[in-house]
C-alpha cells in the first residue's frame, strides 16, 4: 500500500510538472502573438506619419523644441496609445464584408480549437499511454513519430485540396477528424489502436496547415490582412494556455482520458460551424 501511494504521488507530480511546462511554453507564444499584433497595428501609423516627422525635425532649428519632439516619439508608444491601437481592431473587423464577418469569427474559433487539440495531445497523450496502457517511453516516442509522419505525408495533398477542390474540404476534416479521435482515444486498449487514432490526428493536422490561414486570407481585406491574421493567431494561442491547465486538473482528478472527452464537443462544434456557417472562399 505504501509503495502504491508513493507511485501515485510521483505520477501526480509528473503530471503537474508536464502541465506547468506546457502552460509556460504557450504563455510565451501568446505574448509573442500579442506583440506581433501591436507591432503590425503601429506599423501602418508609423508609415503614414514617419515622413512628416522627419520633415519637421529637419526644419526645426530652435533648441528648446527638441525635448518636445522626443516626448512625442515616446508617448506614441505609451499605454494609452497602445490601448487606442487595440481598440482600432474593432474598426478593422468592420472592414470585412458583412457577409464574411461570421466566416472570420468561425475561422478564429476553429483555429482556437485546433490549438486546443494539439496541445492536449502533446501534454495528455504521454500520461494516458503510460498510466492507462503501461506503454514505455520508446512506444510513446513512436506514437509521436507516427503523428509527425502523417502530418508530413499530408502536406502536398492538403495543398492540392486547398487550391483545387475547396477550402472547406480541408478545414472541416481538420476539426471533425480530431473530434472523433478524441472520443475514441480514452477507450484504446493497446498500442496499435492508439497508433491508428494518432495517425488520424496527424492527417487532420496536415489538413489544417495553411487551410485556416488561407481561408482567413480570402475573407479579410488587403488593408487589414496582416493585423486580422495576427488577431486570429493571438486568440488561438490562448487555447494553448487554458487547455493544458484544465486538462491537467481533469487528469489529476479523474484520469488522463477525461480531457480528451471534455474537449471533443468543442471540436464537434467547430466542424459544424465550418461546414454550415462559414462560406467557401475558393473561386473556381
C-alpha positions in Angstrom: 0.0 0.0 0.0 2.8 2.4 0.9 4.6 1.7 -2.5 1.3 2.3 -4.3 0.8 5.7 -2.6 4.4 6.7 -3.4 3.9 5.8 -7.0 0.7 7.8 -7.2 2.4 10.8 -5.6 5.3 10.6 -8.1 2.8 10.3 -11.0 0.8 13.3 -9.8 4.0 15.4 -9.6 5.0 14.4 -13.1 1.6 15.3 -14.4 1.6 18.7 -12.8 5.2 19.4 -14.0 4.2 18.5 -17.6 1.2 20.8 -17.4 3.3 23.7 -16.0 5.8 23.4 -18.8 3.1 23.3 -21.4 1.4 26.4 -19.9 4.8 28.3 -19.8 5.5 27.5 -23.4 2.1 28.6 -24.6 2.2 31.7 -22.5 5.3 32.7 -24.4 3.5 32.1 -27.7 0.6 34.3 -26.6 2.9 37.1 -25.6 4.7 36.9 -29.0 1.3 36.9 -30.8 0.2 40.0 -28.7 3.4 41.8 -29.6 3.0 40.9 -33.2 -0.5 42.4 -33.3 0.7 45.6 -31.6 3.7 46.0 -33.9 1.6 45.4 -37.0 -1.0 47.9 -35.8 1.6 50.5 -35.1 3.4 50.0 -38.4 0.7 51.4 -40.5 0.5 54.6 -38.4 4.3 54.9 -38.4 4.4 54.6 -42.2 1.8 57.4 -42.6 3.5 59.9 -40.1 7.1 59.0 -40.5 7.8 61.3 -43.5 6.1 64.2 -41.8 8.1 63.8 -38.6 11.4 63.7 -40.5 10.5 66.9 -42.4 9.5 68.7 -39.2 12.7 67.6 -37.5 14.9 68.8 -40.3 13.2 72.2 -40.5 13.2 72.8 -36.7 16.3 74.7 -35.6 15.3 76.0 -32.2 17.0 74.0 -29.4 14.0 74.4 -27.0 11.8 72.3 -29.3 14.0 69.2 -29.2 12.6 67.8 -26.0 9.0 68.1 -27.3 10.0 66.0 -30.4 11.5 63.4 -28.1 8.4 63.3 -25.9 6.1 62.8 -28.9 8.1 59.7 -30.0 8.0 58.2 -26.5 4.3 58.9 -25.7 3.2 57.5 -29.1 4.1 54.1 -27.6 2.5 54.8 -24.2 -0.2 52.7 -22.6 -3.0 55.0 -23.8 -1.7 54.9 -27.4 -1.4 51.1 -27.3 -4.9 50.8 -26.0 -6.1 53.1 -28.7 -4.4 50.9 -31.3 -6.1 47.8 -29.9 -9.5 49.5 -29.9 -8.8 50.1 -33.6 -9.1 46.4 -34.2 -12.8 46.8 -34.0 -12.8 49.2 -36.9 -10.6 46.7 -38.8 -13.2 43.9 -38.2 -15.8 46.2 -39.7 -13.7 46.5 -42.9 -14.6 42.8 -43.6 -17.5 42.4 -45.9 -20.7 41.9 -43.8 -21.4 38.6 -45.4 -18.0 37.3 -44.5 -17.7 38.5 -40.9 -19.3 35.4 -39.5 -16.9 33.3 -41.5 -14.0 35.2 -39.9 -15.3 34.6 -36.4 -15.8 30.9 -37.2 -12.2 30.7 -38.5 -10.9 32.3 -35.3 -12.8 29.7 -33.2 -11.6 26.9 -35.4 -8.0 28.0 -35.0 -8.5 28.2 -31.3 -9.9 24.6 -31.1 -7.1 23.4 -33.4 -4.6 24.7 -30.8 -6.5 23.1 -28.0 -6.5 19.7 -29.5 -2.8 19.9 -30.5 -1.5 20.9 -27.0 -3.9 18.4 -25.4 -2.4 15.7 -27.5 1.1 16.8 -26.7 0.5 17.1 -22.9 -2.1 14.4 -22.1 -1.2 11.6 -24.5 2.0 10.5 -22.8 0.2 10.4 -19.4 -2.7 8.3 -20.9 -0.3 6.0 -22.7 1.7 5.4 -19.6 -0.9 5.2 -16.9 -3.8 3.6 -18.8 -1.9 1.3 -21.2 1.5 1.0 -19.5 3.4 2.0 -22.7 7.2 2.5 -22.4 8.9 5.9 -23.3 10.1 4.3 -26.5 6.5 3.4 -27.5 5.3 6.9 -26.6 8.0 8.4 -28.8 6.9 6.1 -31.6 3.4 7.4 -31.3 4.6 11.0 -31.9 6.8 9.8 -34.8 3.7 8.3 -36.4 1.9 11.5 -35.9 4.7 13.6 -37.4 5.0 11.2 -40.4 1.2 11.5 -41.0 1.5 15.3 -41.0 4.4 15.2 -43.4 2.6 12.9 -45.8 -0.4 15.3 -45.9 1.5 18.5 -46.8 1.2 18.2 -50.6 -2.2 16.6 -50.7 -3.5 19.3 -48.4 -2.2 22.0 -50.7 -3.9 20.4 -53.7 -7.2 20.2 -51.8 -7.0 23.8 -50.7 -6.2 25.2 -54.1 -8.2 22.9 -56.4 -11.1 21.4 -54.6 -12.1 23.8 -51.8 -11.0 25.4 -48.6 -13.8 23.8 -46.6 -12.7 20.3 -47.8 -9.6 20.9 -45.7 -10.9 23.0 -42.8 -13.9 20.8 -41.9 -12.0 17.5 -41.7 -9.2 19.3 -39.8 -11.6 19.7 -36.8 -14.0 16.8 -37.5 -11.4 14.1 -37.5 -9.8 15.1 -34.2 -13.4 15.2 -32.7 -13.9 11.6 -33.5 -10.3 10.6 -32.4 -10.7 12.4 -29.1 -13.9 10.4 -28.4 -12.1 7.1 -29.1 -8.6 7.7 -27.6 -9.7 7.1 -23.9 -11.1 3.7 -25.0 -7.9 2.5 -26.8 -6.8 -0.9 -25.4 -3.3 -1.3 -26.9 -0.5 0.4 -28.8 -1.9 -0.4 -32.2 -5.3 1.1 -31.6 -3.8 4.3 -30.2 -1.3 4.5 -33.1 -4.2 4.4 -35.6 -6.0 7.2 -33.8 -2.8 9.3 -33.6 -2.2 8.8 -37.3 -5.7 10.3 -38.0 -4.8 13.2 -35.8 -1.7 13.7 -37.8 -3.8 13.7 -41.0 -6.0 16.3 -39.5 -3.1 18.4 -38.5 -1.7 18.2 -42.1 -5.0 19.4 -43.5 -5.1 22.3 -41.1 -1.7 23.5 -42.2 -2.4 26.5 -44.3 -6.1 25.9 -44.8 -7.3 28.1 -41.9 -4.8 30.8 -42.8 -5.6 30.7 -46.5 -9.4 30.9 -45.7 -8.7 33.9 -43.5 -6.6 35.5 -46.2 -9.6 35.2 -48.6 -12.0 36.7 -46.1 -10.2 39.8 -44.7 -9.4 42.9 -46.9 -5.9 43.6 -48.0 -5.7 46.8 -46.0 -6.2 44.9 -42.7 -4.9 41.4 -43.7 -1.8 41.3 -41.5 -3.5 42.7 -38.4 -6.6 40.5 -38.6 -4.4 37.4 -39.2 -2.4 38.4 -36.1 -5.6 38.8 -34.0 -6.7 35.3 -35.1 -3.4 33.7 -34.0 -3.3 35.6 -30.8 -6.8 34.5 -29.8 -5.9 30.9 -30.8 -2.8 30.9 -28.7 -4.8 31.5 -25.6 -6.2 28.0 -26.1 -2.7 26.7 -25.6 -2.7 28.2 -22.1 -6.0 27.0 -20.7 -6.2 23.6 -22.4 -3.1 22.0 -20.6 -4.0 23.6 -17.3 -7.6 22.4 -17.3 -6.6 19.1 -18.8 -4.0 18.5 -16.1 -6.7 19.2 -13.4 -9.1 16.8 -15.1 -6.4 14.1 -15.4 -5.4 14.5 -11.8 -9.0 14.5 -10.5 -10.2 11.6 -12.7 -7.9 10.1 -15.3 -5.8 11.2 -18.3 -8.6 10.1 -20.7 -11.1 12.7 -19.4 -9.5 15.8 -21.1 -10.0 14.2 -24.5 -13.7 13.6 -23.8 -14.1 17.1 -22.4 -12.6 18.9 -25.4 -14.3 16.7 -28.1 -17.6 18.7 -28.1 -15.6 21.9 -28.9 -14.1 20.2 -32.0 -17.6 18.9 -33.0 -19.0 22.4 -32.7 -16.0 23.8 -34.7 -16.6 21.3 -37.5 -20.3 22.0 -37.5 -19.8 25.8 -37.8 -17.2 25.4 -40.5 -19.5 23.2 -42.5 -22.7 25.2 -42.2 -21.9 28.8 -41.3 -18.5 29.5 -42.9 -18.5 30.4 -46.6 -16.5 28.6 -49.2 -13.9 31.2 -50.3 -12.2 29.3 -53.2 -13.2 31.0 -56.5 -13.5 28.4 -59.2 
